[in-house]
């Protein structure tokens, strides 16, 4: 059986790691440590594996363990039937996927009543065996006479023949080697064919109305598009397999005596077995495999998009006006101070059908003056374009510098209608909550976006077509990694933010906030141990990611874990600094003062990676990694679609990435598309090689289709 050591060895090979890295990582996972904690504070044990590798490792470990368990179950089941052979044990041992294991187990799986099982009940299995062996001189009809038995409902020669053929068809179908060949052959040489159910229907799937593509080369985004078209009953989809080579293979395997009188009968059995039993199952398996592959590829894109979105730099120390655009019901306005507190709200009607532009402008000028608004954040939903026009005109009439920015409002309406939205703003309606959320997500994207289910943030195409449980797990993992990478202010963090900190569940997050409200602000990390349900293990996992900027203990302001405080203090002493110097930001260029980091690490009784992390933290206590990201583009004027001309060079922000390109906000209401072929002068496999969500890039306009509102952009030759 596949044992623990085999799994270790396999993980070592697949991830190209040293043995100690695999063994230690498995041990840390099994001890219940979280991925962010392992990635950040157990670098010596893992050889500094990052959170992305660790999550892939964790997923693969679970798959291999599940496979090992399944192998044991299958072996046990076959053994209980008294049919386990040394050959089967070897076959099971070699298997690397659950699909292959299913193929081996198929003949031994308890079956529902099939045509073959009914034929066996009628005593026709010996007849099927004679036909299979092909060494009788008699014809099949002559042999069949011996098996006529009205008591068992075998009334005629035809009944006997049909029953025996049903048994043979199932034998062929249950053969794991045949299935393996057919699956591979279909995958390598088969074609996916799509047709329209109604060609006169206009839809987004028109390119698939009469379409075929080789299975082995079809890209993931097309698979997901075809699946959706089929689900919406617009497309019919089938796989065309290389019939000649498959039937040729089966005949070669099964027909051992081409002089036998059974040859034509066996050919008919092979055709029946393939068309009725094997082909539908293989088609299902291949389509599932294609979908799974496409989903895995899409998940990589979603993960990257979400990570980039969450890691966008906060716009600090600015008063922001959030603007949730609408037509009939009016635009909802919320003014938010530097800390995210809502100062004022109103509803304006500058958009159709009311068109009260001048009235709206006067009210906006009053609010901007009263609260010293710096930036207007406009949601990118319905009526965004019309709102942008009003804001652009307004800015020209102001006597102070104000900018605006279009904010992706995906998920804002979900948040505003959620229990959390009601709890935060009980006195507001959903529109005003949404306006406040739009303003806050500009000030601190991460703190605001954690309040929304990751699936509702809008990070890619085909999200709703995917395995939702897997999508949820992956996206939650991304949020968790981002939150812990940035670190969290223990005294201001919401429950929504705290529950993504390593080791902290929702109930503990609520207890932290309750403790804070009852006892006032936390002054030390150690105080966390007084929080209900927060024991030593949870403390170990979360403490390093929680910061207390007001603490008198300088180390509590940093990402240094409490378990390393002793070493950090010894380092300060070695370099001639005090803890007070942390508070006064006097610690600079420590690394240059250390001659041999290996010797120093040994003296301090910590690993080199931990020592390097401590040095970084002491030099820049509580540094926000988002500061390194490109700052968003603030605008003061608006571009029209009609203003765009081929050859125009513009700066834009990457809003979304798909397998085929990137959508870029260039200040026009409609995002432009940089197709993958227009991203670089060299061949690239995926847009992620060149851009990330949030990147500020220079693009040139290729073409504009005003009717379809499509803008084609290029990054080449600029």
ZIFENCOR-V273026 format. One record per residue. N is the residue number from 1. RES is the residue in one small letter. OMEGA is omega in radians with two decimals (999 if undefined). Layout:
n=[N & N]
res=[RES & RES]
omega=[OMEGA & OMEGA]
//
This chain:
n=[1 & 2 & 3 & 4 & 5 & 6 & 7 & 8 & 9 & 10 & 11 & 12 & 13 & 14 & 15 & 16 & 17 & 18 & 19 & 20 & 21 & 22 & 23 & 24 & 25 & 26 & 27 & 28 & 29 & 30 & 31 & 32 & 33 & 34 & 35 & 36 & 37 & 38 & 39 & 40 & 41 & 42 & 43 & 44 & 45 & 46 & 47 & 48 & 49 & 50 & 51 & 52 & 53 & 54 & 55 & 56 & 57 & 58 & 59 & 60 & 61 & 62 & 63 & 64 & 65 & 66 & 67 & 68 & 69 & 70 & 71 & 72 & 73 & 74 & 75 & 76 & 77 & 78 & 79 & 80 & 81 & 82 & 83 & 84 & 85 & 86 & 87 & 88 & 89 & 90 & 91 & 92 & 93 & 94 & 95 & 96 & 97 & 98 & 99 & 100 & 101 & 102 & 103 & 104 & 105 & 106 & 107 & 108 & 109 & 110 & 111 & 112 & 113 & 114 & 115 & 116 & 117 & 118 & 119 & 120 & 121 & 122 & 123 & 124 & 125 & 126 & 127 & 128 & 129 & 130 & 131 & 132 & 133 & 134 & 135 & 136 & 137 & 138 & 139 & 140 & 141 & 142 & 143 & 144 & 145 & 146 & 147 & 148 & 149 & 150 & 151 & 152 & 153 & 154 & 155 & 156 & 157 & 158 & 159 & 160 & 161 & 162 & 163 & 164 & 165 & 166 & 167 & 168 & 169 & 170 & 171 & 172 & 173 & 174 & 175 & 176 & 177 & 178 & 179 & 180 & 181 & 182 & 183 & 184 & 185 & 186 & 187 & 188 & 189 & 190 & 191 & 192 & 193 & 194 & 195 & 196 & 197 & 198 & 199 & 200 & 201 & 202 & 203 & 204 & 205 & 206 & 207 & 208 & 209 & 210 & 211 & 212 & 213 & 214 & 215 & 216 & 217 & 218 & 219 & 220 & 221 & 222 & 223 & 224 & 225 & 226 & 227 & 228 & 229 & 230 & 231 & 232 & 233 & 234 & 235 & 236 & 237 & 238 & 239 & 240 & 241 & 242 & 243 & 244 & 245 & 246 & 247 & 248 & 249 & 250 & 251 & 252 & 253 & 254 & 255 & 256 & 257 & 258 & 259 & 260 & 261 & 262 & 263 & 264 & 265 & 266 & 267 & 268 & 269 & 270 & 271 & 272 & 273 & 274 & 275 & 276 & 277 & 278 & 279 & 280 & 281 & 282 & 283 & 284 & 285 & 286 & 287 & 288 & 289 & 290 & 291 & 292 & 293 & 294 & 295 & 296 & 297 & 298 & 299 & 300 & 301 & 302 & 303 & 304 & 305 & 306 & 307 & 308 & 309 & 310 & 311 & 312 & 313 & 314 & 315 & 316 & 317 & 318 & 319 & 320 & 321 & 322 & 323 & 324 & 325 & 326 & 327 & 328 & 329 & 330 & 331 & 332 & 333 & 334 & 335 & 336 & 337 & 338 & 339 & 340 & 341 & 342 & 343 & 344 & 345 & 346 & 347 & 348 & 349 & 350 & 351 & 352 & 353 & 354 & 355 & 356 & 357 & 358 & 359 & 360 & 361 & 362 & 363 & 364 & 365 & 366 & 367 & 368 & 369 & 370 & 371 & 372 & 373 & 374 & 375 & 376 & 377 & 378 & 379 & 380 & 381 & 382 & 383 & 384 & 385 & 386 & 387 & 388 & 389 & 390 & 391 & 392 & 393 & 394 & 395 & 396 & 397 & 398 & 399 & 400 & 401 & 402 & 403 & 404 & 405 & 406 & 407 & 408 & 409 & 410 & 411 & 412 & 413 & 414 & 415 & 416 & 417 & 418 & 419 & 420 & 421 & 422 & 423 & 424 & 425 & 426 & 427 & 428 & 429 & 430 & 431 & 432 & 433 & 434 & 435 & 436 & 437 & 438 & 439 & 440 & 441 & 442 & 443 & 444 & 445 & 446 & 447 & 448 & 449 & 450 & 451 & 452 & 453 & 454 & 455 & 456 & 457 & 458 & 459 & 460 & 461 & 462 & 463 & 464 & 465 & 466 & 467 & 468 & 469 & 470 & 471 & 472 & 473 & 474 & 475 & 476 & 477 & 478 & 479 & 480 & 481 & 482 & 483 & 484 & 485 & 486 & 487 & 488 & 489 & 490 & 491 & 492 & 493 & 494 & 495 & 496 & 497 & 498 & 499 & 500 & 501 & 502 & 503 & 504 & 505 & 506 & 507 & 508 & 509 & 510 & 511 & 512 & 513 & 514 & 515 & 516 & 517 & 518 & 519 & 520 & 521 & 522 & 523 & 524 & 525 & 526 & 527 & 528 & 529 & 530 & 531 & 532 & 533 & 534 & 535 & 536 & 537 & 538 & 539 & 540 & 541 & 542 & 543 & 544 & 545 & 546 & 547 & 548 & 549 & 550 & 551 & 552 & 553 & 554 & 555 & 556 & 557 & 558 & 559 & 560 & 561 & 562 & 563 & 564 & 565 & 566 & 567 & 568 & 569 & 570 & 571 & 572 & 573 & 574 & 575 & 576 & 577 & 578 & 579 & 580 & 581 & 582 & 583 & 584 & 585 & 586 & 587 & 588 & 589 & 590 & 591 & 592 & 593 & 594 & 595 & 596 & 597 & 598 & 599 & 600 & 601 & 602 & 603 & 604 & 605 & 606 & 607 & 608 & 609 & 610 & 611 & 612 & 613 & 614 & 615 & 616 & 617 & 618 & 619 & 620 & 621 & 622 & 623 & 624 & 625 & 626 & 627 & 628 & 629 & 630 & 631 & 632 & 633 & 634 & 635 & 636 & 637 & 638 & 639 & 640 & 641 & 642 & 643 & 644 & 645 & 646 & 647 & 648 & 649 & 650 & 651 & 652 & 653 & 654 & 655 & 656 & 657 & 658 & 659 & 660 & 661 & 662 & 663 & 664 & 665 & 666 & 667 & 668 & 669 & 670 & 671 & 672 & 673 & 674 & 675 & 676 & 677 & 678 & 679 & 680 & 681 & 682 & 683 & 684 & 685 & 686 & 687 & 688 & 689 & 690 & 691 & 692 & 693 & 694 & 695 & 696 & 697 & 698 & 699 & 700 & 701 & 702 & 703 & 704 & 705 & 706 & 707 & 708 & 709 & 710 & 711 & 712 & 713 & 714 & 715 & 716 & 717 & 718]
res=[x & x & x & x & x & x & x & x & x & x & x & x & x & x & x & x & x & x & x & x & x & x & x & x & x & x & x & x & x & x & x & x & x & x & x & x & x & x & x & x & x & x & x & x & x & x & x & x & x & x & x & x & x & x & x & x & x & x & x & x & x & x & x & x & x & x & x & x & x & x & x & x & x & x & x & x & x & x & x & x & x & x & x & x & x & x & x & x & x & x & x & x & x & x & x & x & x & x & x & x & x & x & x & x & x & x & x & x & x & x & x & x & x & x & x & x & x & x & x & x & x & x & x & x & x & x & x & x & x & x & x & x & x & x & x & x & x & x & x & x & x & x & x & x & x & x & x & x & x & x & x & x & x & x & x & x & x & x & x & x & x & x & x & x & x & x & x & x & x & x & x & x & x & x & x & x & x & x & x & x & x & x & x & x & x & x & x & x & x & x & x & x & x & x & x & x & x & x & x & x & x & x & x & x & x & x & x & x & x & x & x & x & x & x & x & x & x & x & x & x & x & x & x & x & x & x & x & x & x & x & x & x & x & x & x & x & x & x & x & x & x & x & x & x & x & x & x & x & x & x & x & x & x & x & x & x & x & x & x & x & x & x & x & x & x & x & x & x & x & x & x & x & x & x & x & x & x & x & x & x & x & x & x & x & x & x & x & x & x & x & x & x & x & x & x & x & x & x & x & x & x & x & x & x & x & x & x & x & x & x & x & x & x & x & x & x & x & x & x & x & x & x & x & x & x & x & x & x & x & x & x & x & x & x & x & x & x & x & x & x & x & x & x & x & x & x & x & x & x & x & x & x & x & x & x & x & x & x & x & x & x & x & x & x & x & x & x & x & x & x & x & x & x & x & x & x & x & x & x & x & x & x & x & x & x & x & x & x & x & x & x & x & x & x & x & x & x & x & x & x & x & x & x & x & x & x & x & x & x & x & x & x & x & x & x & x & x & x & x & x & x & x & x & x & x & x & x & x & x & x & x & x & x & x & x & x & x & x & x & x & x & x & x & x & x & x & x & x & x & x & x & x & x & x & x & x & x & x & x & x & x & x & x & x & x & x & x & x & x & x & x & x & x & x & x & x & x & x & x & x & x & x & x & x & x & x & x & x & x & x & x & x & x & x & x & x & x & x & x & x & x & x & x & x & x & x & x & x & x & x & x & x & x & x & x & x & x & x & x & x & x & x & x & x & x & x & x & x & x & x & x & x & x & x & x & x & x & x & x & x & x & x & x & x & x & x & x & x & x & x & x & x & x & x & x & x & x & x & x & x & x & x & x & x & x & x & x & x & x & x & x & x & x & x & x & x & x & x & x & x & x & x & x & x & x & x & x & x & x & x & x & x & x & x & x & x & x & x & x & x & x & x & x & x & x & x & x & x & x & x & x & x & x & x & x & x & x & x & x & x & x & x & x & x & x & x & x & x & x & x & x & x & x & x & x & x & x & x & x & x & x & x & x & x & x & x & x & x & x & x & x & x & x & x & x & x & x & x & x & x & x & x & x & x & x & x & x & x & x & x & x & x & x & x & x & x & x & x & x & x & x & x & x & x & x & x & x & x & x & x & x & x & x & x & x & x & x & x & x & x & x & x & x & x & x & x & x & x & x & x & x & x & x & x & x & x & x & x]
omega=[3.11 & -3.10 & -3.09 & -3.09 & 3.11 & 3.12 & 3.11 & -3.11 & -3.12 & 3.12 & 3.12 & -3.13 & -3.05 & -3.08 & -3.13 & -3.10 & 3.03 & -3.07 & -3.09 & -3.14 & -3.12 & -3.09 & -3.12 & -3.12 & 3.10 & -3.13 & -3.14 & 3.11 & -3.10 & 3.09 & 3.06 & 3.09 & 3.14 & -3.13 & 3.12 & -3.14 & -3.14 & -3.09 & -3.01 & -2.96 & 3.09 & -3.08 & 3.14 & -3.10 & -3.04 & -3.04 & 3.09 & 3.04 & -3.13 & -3.03 & -3.13 & 3.12 & -3.11 & 3.13 & 3.08 & 3.11 & -3.13 & -3.14 & -3.13 & 3.09 & 3.14 & 3.13 & -3.10 & 3.10 & 3.09 & 3.11 & 3.12 & 3.11 & -3.13 & 3.11 & 3.12 & 3.13 & -3.13 & 3.14 & -3.13 & -3.10 & -3.13 & 3.13 & 3.13 & 3.10 & -3.13 & -3.05 & -3.10 & 3.11 & 3.09 & 3.13 & 3.12 & 3.12 & 3.13 & 3.12 & -3.13 & 3.13 & -3.05 & -3.02 & -3.12 & 3.13 & 3.11 & 3.13 & 3.13 & 3.14 & 3.10 & 3.12 & -3.13 & -3.05 & -3.02 & -3.11 & -3.05 & -3.12 & 3.07 & -3.03 & 2.90 & -3.10 & 3.12 & 3.07 & -3.13 & -3.13 & 3.11 & 3.12 & 3.10 & 3.11 & 3.14 & 3.07 & -3.04 & -3.12 & 3.09 & 3.10 & 3.11 & -3.14 & 3.12 & 3.14 & -3.11 & -3.08 & 2.99 & -3.13 & 3.09 & 3.09 & -3.12 & 3.04 & -3.14 & -3.12 & 3.14 & -3.14 & -3.06 & -3.10 & -3.09 & -3.03 & 3.06 & -3.08 & -3.08 & 3.13 & 3.14 & 3.09 & 2.97 & -2.96 & -3.01 & 3.05 & -3.12 & 3.12 & -3.12 & -3.14 & -3.10 & 3.14 & 3.13 & 3.13 & 3.08 & 3.11 & 3.14 & -3.13 & 3.13 & 3.09 & -3.14 & -3.11 & -3.09 & -3.08 & -3.05 & -3.12 & 3.11 & -3.10 & -3.12 & 3.13 & -3.07 & 3.13 & -3.12 & -3.14 & 3.13 & -3.14 & -3.06 & -3.03 & -3.10 & -3.11 & 3.04 & -3.06 & 3.09 & 3.11 & 3.06 & 3.03 & 3.07 & -3.04 & -3.12 & -3.09 & 3.04 & 3.14 & 3.12 & -3.07 & -3.00 & 3.14 & -3.13 & -3.08 & 3.05 & -2.89 & 2.98 & -3.14 & 3.12 & -3.09 & -3.01 & -3.08 & -3.08 & -3.10 & -3.04 & -3.07 & 3.10 & 3.09 & -3.10 & 3.11 & 3.13 & 3.12 & -3.13 & 3.12 & 3.11 & 3.14 & 3.14 & 3.07 & 3.07 & -3.06 & 2.87 & -3.02 & 3.03 & 3.08 & 3.02 & -3.08 & 3.08 & -3.00 & -3.05 & -3.09 & -3.14 & -3.12 & 3.08 & 3.12 & -3.09 & 3.14 & 3.14 & -3.11 & -2.92 & -3.10 & -3.07 & -3.09 & -3.06 & 3.06 & -3.08 & 3.10 & -3.10 & -2.97 & -3.09 & 3.10 & -3.13 & 3.08 & 3.10 & 3.11 & -3.14 & 3.14 & 3.14 & -3.11 & -3.10 & -3.02 & -3.03 & -3.01 & -2.99 & -3.01 & -3.13 & -3.13 & 3.14 & 3.11 & 3.10 & -3.10 & -3.10 & 3.12 & 3.07 & -3.14 & 3.11 & -3.14 & -3.13 & 3.12 & -3.14 & 3.13 & 3.12 & 3.10 & 3.14 & 3.14 & 3.10 & 3.13 & 3.14 & -3.12 & -3.14 & 3.13 & -3.11 & 3.14 & -3.13 & 3.14 & -3.12 & -3.07 & 3.06 & -3.06 & 3.09 & 3.00 & -3.00 & 3.01 & 3.10 & 3.00 & -3.02 & 3.02 & 3.09 & -3.05 & 3.08 & -3.00 & 3.06 & 3.06 & -2.98 & -3.03 & 3.11 & -3.14 & -3.12 & -3.08 & 3.04 & 3.08 & -3.02 & -3.13 & -3.05 & -3.11 & -3.11 & 3.14 & 3.14 & -3.10 & -3.06 & 3.07 & 3.05 & 3.05 & -3.14 & -3.11 & -3.11 & -3.06 & 3.08 & 0.03 & -3.04 & 3.12 & 3.14 & -2.99 & -3.06 & 3.11 & 3.14 & -3.12 & -3.12 & -3.14 & 3.13 & 3.13 & 3.11 & -3.12 & -3.12 & -3.14 & -3.06 & -3.02 & -3.14 & -3.13 & 3.14 & -3.04 & 3.02 & 3.13 & -3.09 & 3.06 & -3.03 & -3.10 & 3.14 & 3.11 & 3.11 & -3.12 & -3.11 & 3.10 & -3.14 & 3.13 & -3.14 & -3.11 & 3.14 & 3.09 & -3.11 & -3.10 & 3.14 & -3.09 & -3.09 & 3.09 & 3.05 & -3.09 & 3.07 & 3.08 & 3.01 & 3.10 & 3.06 & -3.09 & 3.06 & -3.05 & 3.13 & 3.10 & -3.12 & 3.14 & 3.09 & 3.14 & -3.04 & 3.12 & -3.06 & 3.06 & 3.14 & 3.09 & 3.12 & -3.13 & -3.11 & -3.08 & -3.07 & -3.05 & -3.08 & 2.95 & -3.01 & -3.13 & -3.14 & 3.06 & -3.13 & 3.12 & 3.10 & -3.14 & 3.13 & 3.12 & -3.09 & -3.13 & 2.98 & -3.11 & 3.13 & -3.05 & -3.06 & -3.08 & -3.11 & -3.06 & 3.10 & 3.13 & -3.05 & 3.04 & -3.08 & -3.12 & -3.09 & -3.07 & 3.08 & -3.06 & 3.10 & 3.12 & 2.98 & 3.12 & -3.03 & 3.14 & -3.01 & 2.99 & -2.96 & -3.14 & -3.13 & 3.13 & -3.13 & -3.13 & -3.08 & -3.10 & 3.07 & 3.09 & 3.12 & 3.14 & -3.13 & -3.13 & -3.12 & -3.13 & -3.09 & 3.07 & -3.12 & -3.02 & -3.01 & 3.06 & -3.04 & -3.05 & 3.11 & -3.02 & 3.07 & 3.05 & -3.12 & -3.11 & -3.09 & -3.06 & 3.04 & 3.09 & -3.07 & 3.05 & -3.05 & 3.07 & -3.07 & -3.10 & 3.12 & 3.10 & 3.11 & 3.13 & 3.11 & -3.14 & 3.11 & 3.14 & -3.11 & -3.13 & -3.12 & -2.99 & -3.08 & -3.04 & 3.01 & 3.10 & 3.08 & 3.06 & -3.11 & -3.13 & 3.13 & -3.09 & 3.08 & -3.11 & -3.14 & 3.11 & -3.13 & -3.10 & -3.08 & -3.12 & 3.12 & 3.12 & -3.14 & -3.08 & -2.94 & -2.91 & -3.06 & -3.08 & -3.12 & -3.11 & 3.03 & -3.04 & -3.09 & -3.02 & 3.05 & 3.06 & -3.08 & -3.10 & 3.08 & 3.11 & -3.02 & 3.05 & 3.08 & -3.13 & 3.12 & 3.14 & -3.13 & -3.12 & -3.12 & -3.14 & -3.13 & 3.13 & 3.11 & 3.10 & 3.12 & -3.13 & -3.14 & -3.09 & 3.10 & 3.09 & 3.01 & 3.10 & 3.12 & -3.13 & 3.08 & -3.11 & -3.08 & 3.12 & -3.11 & -3.03 & -3.09 & 2.97 & -3.13 & -3.02 & -3.12 & -3.11 & -3.08 & -3.09 & -3.10 & -3.05 & 3.14 & 3.14 & -3.13 & 3.12 & 3.12 & 3.13 & -3.11 & 3.13 & 3.04 & 3.12 & 3.14 & 3.14 & 3.12 & 3.13 & 3.13 & 3.10 & 3.12 & 3.13 & 3.13 & -3.10 & -3.13 & 3.13 & 3.12 & -3.06 & 3.08 & 3.14 & 3.13 & -3.10 & -3.13 & 3.13 & -3.12 & -3.08 & 3.13 & -3.13 & -3.14 & 3.13 & 3.08 & -3.06 & 3.04 & 3.12 & -3.03 & 3.05 & 3.04 & 3.05 & -3.13 & -3.13 & -3.04 & 3.10 & 3.08 & -3.14 & 3.11 & 3.11 & -3.07 & 2.95 & 3.14 & 3.13 & 3.10 & -3.10 & -3.08 & 3.13 & 3.04 & 3.12 & -3.01 & 3.13 & -3.13 & 3.07 & -2.99 & 3.06 & -3.13 & 3.10 & 3.02 & -3.07 & -3.11 & 3.06 & 3.06 & 3.14 & 2.91 & 3.13 & -3.10 & -3.12 & -3.12 & -3.04 & -3.08 & 3.12 & 3.10 & 3.12 & 3.02 & -3.10 & -3.05 & 3.12 & -3.11 & 3.07 & -3.01 & -3.05 & 3.02 & 3.06 & -3.14 & 3.12 & 3.01 & -3.05 & 3.08 & -3.13 & 3.06 & -3.13 & 3.07 & -3.13 & 3.11 & 3.04 & -3.04 & -3.10 & -3.11 & -3.10 & 3.14 & 3.11 & 3.08 & -3.09 & 3.03 & 3.03 & -3.06 & 3.00 & -3.12 & 999]
//
